[in-house]
Amino acid sequence: MYQTRCRHFSGYKPCSKNADCNENCSSRDIPEKHILIIHLEAIGAVLRSTALLPSIKRKYPSSHITWVTRAPAHFILKNNPMIDRILTTSNGDLLALRALRFDVGFVVDKDLGSAGIAQYAKIKETYGFLADPVNGAILPANEKAYSLWELGINNHKKFFENKKTETQLICEALELPYCRDEYSYSFLFEEIEEAKRRRKVWGRGKKMIVGISTGCSAKMRARKLSVEGHKKLIDKIYKRLKGKVQIVLLGGPTETEFNKKIGDKNVILSPTESGLRDGMISIEACDVIISGDSLGMHMGIALKKWVIAWFGPTCHQEIDLFGRGEKILTQATCSPCWKRECEKTIMCYDLVSLDSISAEVEKVWLRRFLSSKRHSSGMLSSPSPSSAV
């Protein structure tokens, strides 16, 4: 008898596990629960929410997971062994979604579009957020989601009272067991090989590679330094560590021309036009990532790099670096604010200490250098942050 409920069964061709579908197949896997995750954007937030996957698997050990997101964030989820199906908001994918039924739905976004997809899908039990059908206002879908929902409408609680990271807040809102799980990302074999190649070329086998992520979402442009600010930062790093590090500018298509304005003969411009997964390859080739609270920071966290993250308009306490990095906070007295636009002449990013960032890079290099000296002399060294780079 055909195992039509098996995780690997499609109904139109044999799966890759076995050419003969029957009850004797050793790869037979029939899920007990079908889960729908709805998280459309931003890309960095989608990547961060991959930390939910281990928690979902703990609560629902035998589960089939479908994730709906907005392109191009689906590329970040590709090849993840904990995700069974990835759908986008394209018409074709939404039609496919309409054919499916789910036991549990997790709506991570506080967003009308996400709430609409949840309403469109066939879900027995929904956690997270939904929309008031009359005025479209976002509301908590379950009692435990109230605390996270309230942070979005109460600046004092969000900016000053809350001490929890976003991953913990989301886990609690979705009634999932929180164990400080890390982000989940999986490379393809050829991507790993390309990362090794770039690392060899960029670092010439010896130098520590420092990647600077220069971009951020257009929705909050104060999360990136100016061209002049990046130039000053590069100059400070090279003055401290001349000949010991190689700086690489990272980013996507919107940073192509921006990076050219920053770069000089001492700076490498990484590929910026080849998509998100290629950007992850460049991050993987680096030892240290410097970034504002943006996608580049989340990529560095996901790939377990040493991350030096600076914060201007956003809340630093919401970000977990998992013990592999340092946070540099702006000296602006109005931070955090979460404003999308700012009328001030001196911006919060102008008041981020570039000396502090360059000093942190030097600390990482020193730990790395001292660790390598201990190893070369046969001494055993205790675990240190250099093990992450």
Secondary structure, DSSP 4 states (H G I P E B T S, - for coil): ---TTSTT--SSS--SS-SS-STT-TT----SEEEEEE----HHHHHHGGGHHHHHHHHSSSEEEEEE--TTTHHHHTT-TT-SEEE-SSHHHHHHHHT-EEEEEEE-S--HHHHHHHHHSEEEEEEEEEE-TTT--EEESSGGGHHHHHHTT-HHIIIII--S-HHHHHHHHTT-----PPP-----HHHHHHHHHHHHHHHTTTSEEEEEE----TT-GGGS--HHHHHHHHHHHHHHSTTTEEEEEE--GGGHHHHHHH--TTEEE---SS-HHHHHHHHHT-SEEEEESSHHHHHHHHTT-EEEEEESSS-GGG---TTSEEEEE---TT-----S----SS-GGGGS-HHHHHHHHHHHHHHHHHHHHHHHTT------GGGG-
